[in-house]
Amino acid sequence: MGKKEKYHLIIIRPTRYDDDGYPLQWRKSLMPSNTLACLYGLTSDCRDRKILGDNVAIVLHVIDESNTRVQPKKLVRNIKGEGERALLLLAGVQTNQFPRALDLARQFLALGVPVSLGGFHVSGCLAMLPDLPAELRTAQEMGISLFAGEAESQRLDNVIMDAYLGKLQPVYNFLGDLPDLVEQPIPHLPAEIVNRNYSAYGSFDLGRGCPFQCSFCTIINVQGRKSRFRSPDDLEKIIRANHKLGIHRFFLTDDNFSRNANWAACLDRLIALRREGIKIRIQAQLDTVCHRIPGFIEKCVEAGVDNIFIGIETINSDNLGTINKGQNNIGEYRNALLAWKKFPIVICAGYILGFPADTKESILRDIETIKRELPIDIIHFSHLTPLPGSEDHRKLIAEGAWIDPDLNKFDLSHRVTKHPEMSAADIDDLFKKAWDSFYTFEHMETILKRMVALGSNKKLSTVNRLLMYRESHRLRGVCALEGGLFRLKYRMDRRQGLQVENPIAFHLKFAWESLYVASVSCATYFRLRRILKSIWTDPRRFEYTDAAIVSSTTK
């Protein structure tokens, strides 16, 4: 038999550019990419099924650009040096990553590698807009094939086979046919990819779609309003596959796991695996009313959930009605959070700034109310952002309203639209003050006092998260979820159209920036550790109480 032909699939999850035009990269990034894990699972299945025939071996190259530099010439030179061919799959491209994705695609296309690009930006635009926006038309003019929808049910077969035959189609649109998730290839990544994430977190999803109608949400229009779920057997396969690689920490990326019809069976399966000795730890996204489900919180804790993210979004009742977020009952927030605080759980809340009823004064007042009355450990502030795929974006486009043309800014940390009452300067100032107001040392000490008084063992975990969320925004200008440890920056990788900096000036500036961030972060960390030690050595530490940790039903 002759030597097998090799066909390479290069799977890249692109990052975005920072405000200076450099790819946002870290030696250790914080958030693993679930889309990358899904694509690796699906392309591994394509390889194992030999979809290009017995004489063609598919070779996978997986890159998360948030923690790995992409060098197209070097990568393609190694492939073509053997006379082999390749296809680039740009995976999970969000709106803020689209400019970087185009710049990467441009380089690979120039080297003779065809490109297919998918993710929420492409899917959201095709789902909600009557015409292709300019950036997608540009992509097609460049020769990029667009992929909309989900890739399960062997839909990647056609893309890979078409590319192999030189017949890649301009668009593959599967938005009208959402696949069943049961018994699909499991999402997973090689250990060397996972280990580039802080604390070596893996990720997986157990369900997609959402029944709610929040106007700022893209999920309902891309993944549908009817929820679809993986089975407990699928979950066990995911955990065992990762366990073999030594991976036991996971982000459960479902938008709301408590709405999963199989939640009890899935949690029971995790509990059984933990009893086998598999040390599972999970961070999950949940809604504010999941505490009403009998036994839900107890099962979550027993299954290994120790960090949760809850989307409070706003405590201004006038705002909740305008965004169709009626399921958030403001009066129940404290009791809902305290139901979790009976256990050693770190709670992170999402809060959105810039709703129509917001003013500078009302938001700062609401933040003080949250600090005083809600037992939240971490808060993540974001701008109200009309992401493509949302009803908000569709309406603004139809109205001809101003939207910032730089897609790189659609990261929830930049203002991209006008507010009916506040000026641009007011909104920018408010965003900074919101972060500064919550993450004062005085309030962080209160958070640690509550944590100790409630008997939580998440002392260092809470300190580390307070450090990450405070300093990522203050020192780097990014939210912690897209942050990491030890910034990477390469002079020649600057955004197309921006001048390449002088090497001496670039390296001196980067060295000073790195030294400054490290020194300030260390100072903050050790100050928080001293505060924690002072609290922990106080003999009356368990007597501490305040309005946030007293149930409203006992007031």
PyMOL commands that set and color helices and strands:
alter all, ss='L'
color gray80, all
select helices_A, chain A and resi 34-48+72-80+95-110+120-128+134-142+156-164+191-194+198-200+219-222+232-244+257-259+263-275+290-292+296-303+317-322+330-341+360-373+391-399+407-409+424-438+441-453+459-476+480-482+491-493+503-536+541-543+547-549+552-554
alter helices_A, ss='H'
color red, helices_A
select strands_A, chain A and resi 5-13+25-29+56-64+85-90+115-118+145-148+171-173+201-204+207-208+228-229+249-252+281-286+305-313+346-353+378-383+484-488
alter strands_A, ss='S'
color yellow, strands_A
deselect
rebuild
show_as cartoon
